Amino acid sequence: EVLKAWRASVAGKCAEAAKKEEVEFLKAETAGSFVLPEKGEAPMRPRGEEKGAVVPCKNVFMDFGANVGDTMGHMMDTGLVGCDRKDLGITVKPGHFNIDTFRIDDSDWNRITGHLSNMVKSRPGGAVGPEDYCYYGVEGNPVFTERLHRLEDWAMATEPRPMAHMHFFTESVGAGTDGPTQLWLDTVNEKQNFWGSSIFKDHQDVRKSASAGNSTAKAADVMGYTVSSLLKKTSMAFDPHASPEDRK
């Protein structure tokens, strides 16, 4: 409820502002409303199958191919609010959780953030925010493992926490069956964060990577999860101990 109360407070101050300076103050208030750990200083969270790593939730956002974790950052952004007072000649942007600097800045929201914001607001049940969601990212490429662990630790240690729970299934992929499998690696599209890595050996970027290295395609050993298996782990709808209301 802390974030809901904070958003209501900002909206009220925005509407009541009589001077430009009062609106400008809201920008500093947004950044000052969150306690953000310094990069790399957040306490380490449980990983994989460790107790506490995964918590069943009523509202689950599942991100397959989490890559560098940017979608989690966009989801966190949806809980921030700005102030548009054209009558006073000023607009304060909502703010942005920067997953590279681990700070809040005033970067513009992109279309993904806008889409996620609409998704969150459309959830039945009244004033729903990202704090009512759990985020689970699934990423197979081991090149991102350390980065995603640090990002998860940072986000979970942020106060107030932007989402109810956040966790990355690293070195893991969506698959047709549960169990060990392989991810064929894209090693050439660095600017696109190796987006061509695939569970299919014949993917064009996997073939390009092999050609560029004058070798056979490279693969990483990863864990495969079916969608149903992940939902059973993460959603209250499948939790036998959850209340009938939480299973809806």
Sine and cosine of phi, psi and omega as CSV:
sin_phi,cos_phi,sin_psi,cos_psi,sin_omega,cos_omega
0.00,0.00,-0.27,0.96,-0.04,-1.00
-0.87,0.48,-0.72,0.69,-0.03,-1.00
-0.93,0.36,-0.59,0.81,0.04,-1.00
-0.89,0.45,-0.69,0.73,0.02,-1.00
-0.91,0.42,-0.63,0.78,0.01,-1.00
-0.90,0.43,-0.70,0.71,0.01,-1.00
-0.89,0.45,-0.65,0.76,0.02,-1.00
-0.90,0.44,-0.61,0.79,0.02,-1.00
-0.91,0.42,-0.71,0.71,0.01,-1.00
-0.89,0.45,-0.68,0.73,0.00,-1.00
-0.88,0.47,-0.64,0.77,0.02,-1.00
-0.92,0.40,-0.70,0.71,0.02,-1.00
-0.90,0.43,-0.58,0.81,0.03,-1.00
-0.89,0.45,-0.73,0.68,-0.04,-1.00
-0.92,0.39,-0.54,0.84,-0.08,-1.00
-1.00,0.00,-0.17,0.99,-0.05,-1.00
-0.85,0.52,0.74,-0.67,0.00,-1.00
-0.96,-0.27,-0.25,0.97,-0.03,-1.00
-0.73,-0.68,0.42,-0.91,0.01,-1.00
-0.85,0.52,-0.62,0.78,-0.04,-1.00
-0.89,0.46,-0.54,0.84,0.01,-1.00
-0.93,0.37,-0.55,0.83,0.05,-1.00
-0.96,0.29,-0.66,0.75,0.01,-1.00
-0.86,0.51,-0.55,0.84,-0.01,-1.00
-0.90,0.44,-0.48,0.88,-0.03,-1.00
-0.90,0.43,-0.47,0.88,0.04,-1.00
-0.89,0.46,-0.73,0.68,0.02,-1.00
-0.93,0.37,-0.54,0.84,-0.01,-1.00
-0.91,0.42,-0.60,0.80,0.02,-1.00
-0.88,0.47,-0.77,0.63,-0.01,-1.00
-0.89,0.45,-0.57,0.82,-0.04,-1.00
-0.99,0.14,-0.11,0.99,-0.03,-1.00
-1.00,0.08,-0.16,0.99,-0.01,-1.00
-0.87,-0.49,0.66,-0.75,0.12,-0.99
-0.99,-0.13,0.93,-0.37,-0.09,-1.00
-0.95,-0.31,0.84,-0.55,0.07,-1.00
-0.88,0.47,0.48,-0.88,0.12,-0.99
-0.93,0.37,0.45,-0.90,-0.04,-1.00
-0.83,0.55,0.82,-0.58,0.05,-1.00
0.99,0.14,0.03,1.00,-0.06,-1.00
-0.96,-0.28,-0.05,1.00,0.00,-1.00
-0.95,0.32,0.56,-0.83,0.02,-1.00
-0.89,0.45,0.56,-0.83,-0.05,-1.00
-0.95,0.31,0.71,-0.71,0.01,-1.00
-1.00,-0.03,0.31,-0.95,0.12,-0.99
-0.87,0.49,0.50,-0.86,-0.03,-1.00
-0.88,-0.48,0.36,-0.93,0.15,-0.99
0.79,0.62,-0.87,-0.49,-0.05,-1.00
-1.00,-0.02,0.12,0.99,0.01,-1.00
-0.90,0.43,0.53,-0.85,0.02,-1.00
-0.88,0.48,0.76,-0.66,-0.01,-1.00
0.99,-0.12,-0.25,0.97,0.01,-1.00
-0.94,0.34,-0.63,0.78,-0.03,-1.00
-0.86,-0.50,0.77,-0.63,0.01,-1.00
-0.83,-0.56,0.82,-0.57,0.04,-1.00
-0.90,0.43,0.70,-0.71,-0.07,-1.00
-0.77,-0.64,0.36,-0.93,0.05,-1.00
-0.96,0.29,-0.70,0.71,0.01,-1.00
-0.93,-0.37,0.88,-0.47,-0.07,-1.00
-0.87,-0.50,0.75,-0.66,0.14,-0.99
-0.94,-0.34,0.91,-0.41,-0.03,-1.00
-0.97,-0.24,0.82,-0.57,-0.08,-1.00
-0.89,-0.46,0.99,-0.14,0.04,-1.00
-0.99,0.13,0.75,-0.67,-0.08,-1.00
0.97,0.25,0.80,0.60,-0.10,-1.00
-0.90,0.44,-0.39,0.92,0.07,-1.00
0.85,0.52,-0.86,-0.50,-0.06,-1.00
-1.00,0.02,0.01,1.00,0.02,-1.00
1.00,-0.03,0.19,0.98,-0.08,-1.00
-0.91,0.42,-0.54,0.84,0.00,-1.00
-0.92,0.40,-0.57,0.82,0.09,-1.00
-0.88,0.48,-0.65,0.76,0.05,-1.00
-0.88,0.47,-0.66,0.75,0.03,-1.00
-0.90,0.43,-0.62,0.78,0.02,-1.00
-0.91,0.42,-0.64,0.77,0.06,-1.00
-0.89,0.47,-0.61,0.79,-0.03,-1.00
-0.86,0.50,-0.50,0.87,-0.11,-0.99
-0.90,0.44,-0.23,0.97,0.05,-1.00
-1.00,0.02,-0.07,1.00,0.01,-1.00
-1.00,-0.01,0.49,-0.87,-0.02,-1.00
-0.76,-0.65,0.52,-0.86,0.05,-1.00
-0.93,-0.37,-0.33,-0.95,0.01,-1.00
-0.53,-0.85,0.89,-0.45,-0.01,-1.00
-0.95,-0.31,0.98,-0.21,0.01,-1.00
-0.84,-0.55,0.96,0.27,0.00,-1.00
-0.88,0.48,-0.46,0.89,0.02,-1.00
-0.90,0.43,-0.43,0.90,0.06,-1.00
-0.99,-0.17,0.00,1.00,0.02,-1.00
0.97,0.25,0.52,0.85,-0.03,-1.00
-0.51,-0.86,0.60,-0.80,0.10,-0.99
-0.71,-0.70,0.80,-0.60,0.06,-1.00
-0.97,-0.24,0.82,-0.57,-0.01,-1.00
-0.94,0.35,0.41,-0.91,0.00,-1.00
-0.88,0.47,-0.54,0.84,-0.08,-1.00
0.95,-0.30,0.22,-0.98,-0.11,-0.99
-0.52,-0.86,0.80,-0.60,0.12,-0.99
-0.97,0.24,0.95,-0.30,-0.05,-1.00
-0.99,0.10,0.93,-0.37,-0.09,-1.00
-0.98,0.20,-0.07,1.00,0.07,-1.00
-1.00,-0.06,-0.63,0.77,-0.01,-1.00
-0.99,-0.12,-0.24,0.97,-0.06,-1.00
0.88,0.48,0.60,0.80,0.04,-1.00
-0.73,-0.68,0.12,-0.99,0.11,-0.99
-0.98,-0.19,0.80,-0.60,0.06,-1.00
-0.81,-0.59,-0.09,-1.00,-0.07,-1.00
-0.96,-0.29,0.50,0.86,0.06,-1.00
-0.87,0.49,0.50,-0.86,0.04,-1.00
-0.92,0.39,0.55,-0.84,0.15,-0.99
-0.94,0.34,0.58,-0.81,0.10,-0.99
-0.99,-0.14,-0.03,-1.00,-0.10,-0.99
-0.90,0.43,-0.49,0.87,0.01,-1.00
-0.91,0.42,-0.69,0.73,0.02,-1.00
-0.88,0.47,-0.68,0.74,0.03,-1.00
-0.87,0.49,-0.68,0.74,0.02,-1.00
-0.89,0.45,-0.70,0.71,0.00,-1.00
-0.91,0.41,-0.61,0.80,0.03,-1.00
-0.88,0.48,-0.69,0.73,0.03,-1.00
-0.91,0.43,-0.62,0.78,0.01,-1.00
-0.89,0.45,-0.71,0.70,-0.02,-1.00
-0.89,0.45,-0.70,0.71,-0.05,-1.00
-0.93,0.36,-0.41,0.91,-0.06,-1.00
-0.99,0.13,-0.11,0.99,-0.02,-1.00
-0.92,0.40,0.77,-0.64,0.03,-1.00
-0.87,0.49,0.50,-0.87,0.10,-0.99
0.91,-0.42,0.30,0.95,0.08,-1.00
1.00,-0.07,-0.53,-0.85,-0.10,-1.00
-0.97,0.26,1.00,0.00,0.00,-1.00
-0.98,-0.17,0.70,-0.71,0.04,-1.00
-0.80,-0.60,0.03,-1.00,0.01,-1.00
-0.88,0.48,-0.40,0.92,0.03,-1.00
-0.92,0.39,-0.20,0.98,0.06,-1.00
-1.00,-0.07,0.07,1.00,-0.03,-1.00
-0.90,-0.43,0.45,-0.89,0.24,-0.97
-0.94,-0.34,0.69,-0.73,0.01,-1.00
-0.96,-0.27,0.76,-0.65,0.11,-0.99
-0.78,-0.62,0.89,-0.45,0.02,-1.00
-0.98,-0.21,0.63,-0.78,0.01,-1.00
-0.87,-0.49,0.89,-0.47,-0.04,-1.00
-0.64,-0.76,0.80,-0.60,-0.06,-1.00
-1.00,0.00,-0.53,0.85,-0.14,-0.99
-0.93,0.37,0.88,-0.47,-0.04,-1.00
-0.91,0.42,-0.27,0.96,0.01,-1.00
-0.90,0.43,-0.36,0.93,-0.03,-1.00
-0.98,-0.18,-0.04,1.00,-0.15,-0.99
-0.85,0.53,-0.79,0.61,-0.04,-1.00
-0.89,0.46,-0.68,0.74,0.00,-1.00
-0.86,0.50,-0.72,0.69,-0.05,-1.00
-0.92,0.38,-0.58,0.81,0.07,-1.00
-0.89,0.46,-0.70,0.71,0.00,-1.00
-0.91,0.41,-0.63,0.77,0.00,-1.00
-0.91,0.42,-0.68,0.73,0.03,-1.00
-0.88,0.47,-0.72,0.69,0.00,-1.00
-0.85,0.52,-0.69,0.72,-0.01,-1.00
-0.90,0.43,-0.76,0.65,-0.05,-1.00
-0.90,0.45,-0.65,0.76,-0.01,-1.00
-0.94,0.33,-0.40,0.92,0.00,-1.00
-1.00,-0.03,-0.15,0.99,0.03,-1.00
-0.93,0.38,0.67,-0.74,0.00,-1.00
-0.82,-0.57,0.74,-0.67,-0.18,0.98
-0.92,0.40,0.48,-0.88,-0.08,-1.00
-0.93,0.37,0.80,-0.60,-0.07,-1.00
-0.90,0.43,-0.49,0.87,0.07,-1.00
-0.72,-0.69,0.34,-0.94,-0.09,-1.00
-0.87,0.50,-0.66,0.75,-0.01,-1.00
-0.37,-0.93,0.55,-0.84,0.00,-1.00
-0.63,-0.77,0.70,-0.71,-0.01,-1.00
-0.39,-0.92,0.63,-0.78,0.09,-1.00
-0.96,-0.29,0.80,-0.60,0.21,-0.98
-0.99,0.11,1.00,-0.02,-0.05,-1.00
-0.99,0.14,0.41,-0.91,-0.05,-1.00
0.76,0.65,0.68,0.73,-0.02,-1.00
-0.66,-0.75,0.48,-0.87,-0.02,-1.00
-0.64,-0.77,0.39,-0.92,0.19,-0.98
-0.96,0.28,0.70,-0.71,-0.09,-1.00
-0.55,-0.84,0.17,-0.99,0.00,-1.00
-0.97,0.23,-0.36,0.93,0.04,-1.00
-0.65,-0.76,0.41,-0.91,0.05,-1.00
-0.99,0.16,0.66,-0.75,0.07,-1.00
0.70,-0.71,0.10,-0.99,-0.01,-1.00
-0.86,0.52,0.64,-0.77,0.04,-1.00
-0.48,-0.87,-0.20,-0.98,0.00,-1.00
-0.79,-0.61,0.57,-0.82,0.13,-0.99
-0.92,-0.38,0.86,-0.52,0.03,-1.00
-0.99,0.11,0.76,-0.65,-0.25,-0.97
-1.00,-0.08,0.70,-0.72,0.22,-0.97
-1.00,0.03,0.87,-0.49,-0.01,-1.00
-0.91,-0.42,0.12,0.99,-0.10,-1.00
-0.94,-0.33,-0.46,0.89,-0.08,-1.00
-1.00,-0.05,0.90,0.44,-0.07,-1.00
-0.89,0.45,-0.65,0.76,-0.02,-1.00
-0.90,0.44,-0.45,0.89,0.03,-1.00
-0.99,-0.16,0.33,0.94,0.02,-1.00
0.83,0.56,0.66,0.76,0.10,-0.99
0.81,0.59,0.72,0.69,-0.09,-1.00
-0.93,0.38,-0.17,0.99,-0.04,-1.00
-1.00,-0.01,0.07,1.00,0.06,-1.00
-0.88,0.48,0.61,-0.80,-0.18,-0.98
-0.46,-0.89,0.42,-0.91,0.13,-0.99
-0.98,0.20,-0.07,1.00,0.02,-1.00
-0.96,-0.27,0.85,-0.53,-0.07,-1.00
-0.90,0.44,-0.47,0.88,-0.07,-1.00
-1.00,0.00,0.14,0.99,0.05,-1.00
-0.84,0.54,0.63,-0.78,-0.12,-0.99
-0.85,0.52,-0.60,0.80,-0.02,-1.00
-0.97,0.25,-0.45,0.89,0.11,-0.99
-0.93,0.37,-0.68,0.74,0.03,-1.00
-0.91,0.42,-0.66,0.75,0.03,-1.00
-0.88,0.48,-0.64,0.77,0.00,-1.00
-0.89,0.45,-0.66,0.75,0.02,-1.00
-0.91,0.42,-0.67,0.75,0.00,-1.00
-0.90,0.43,-0.67,0.75,-0.02,-1.00
-0.90,0.44,-0.52,0.85,-0.02,-1.00
-0.99,-0.12,0.11,0.99,-0.03,-1.00
0.76,0.65,0.72,0.69,-0.05,-1.00
-0.51,-0.86,-0.04,-1.00,0.11,-0.99
-0.98,0.19,0.27,-0.96,0.00,-1.00
-0.88,0.47,0.60,-0.80,0.00,-1.00
-0.99,-0.16,0.61,-0.80,-0.02,-1.00
-0.76,-0.65,0.47,-0.88,0.09,-1.00
-0.91,-0.41,0.65,-0.76,0.08,-1.00
-0.97,0.23,0.84,-0.55,-0.06,-1.00
-0.70,-0.71,0.12,-0.99,0.06,-1.00
-0.98,-0.20,0.76,-0.65,0.04,-1.00
-0.99,-0.11,0.66,-0.75,0.04,-1.00
-0.78,-0.63,0.69,-0.73,0.15,-0.99
-0.98,0.19,0.35,-0.94,0.04,-1.00
-0.87,0.50,-0.68,0.73,-0.02,-1.00
-0.89,0.45,-0.61,0.79,0.02,-1.00
-0.91,0.42,-0.69,0.73,0.01,-1.00
-0.91,0.41,-0.64,0.77,0.02,-1.00
-0.91,0.41,-0.61,0.79,0.04,-1.00
-0.90,0.43,-0.53,0.85,0.02,-1.00
-0.97,0.24,-0.56,0.83,-0.23,-0.97
-0.93,-0.36,-0.33,0.94,-0.13,-0.99
-0.96,-0.27,0.71,-0.71,0.06,-1.00
-0.90,0.44,-0.37,0.93,0.00,-1.00
-0.86,0.51,-0.39,0.92,-0.01,-1.00
-0.94,-0.35,0.14,0.99,-0.04,-1.00
-1.00,-0.01,0.91,-0.41,-0.04,-1.00
-0.90,0.43,-0.31,0.95,-0.02,-1.00
-1.00,-0.07,-0.09,1.00,-0.02,-1.00
-0.98,0.21,0.45,-0.89,0.03,-1.00
-0.96,0.30,0.38,-0.93,0.06,-1.00
-0.82,0.57,-0.58,0.82,0.00,-1.00
-0.92,0.40,-0.66,0.75,-0.02,-1.00
-0.95,0.32,-0.35,0.94,0.00,-1.00
-0.99,0.14,-0.16,0.99,-0.04,-1.00
-0.93,0.36,0.00,0.00,0.00,0.00
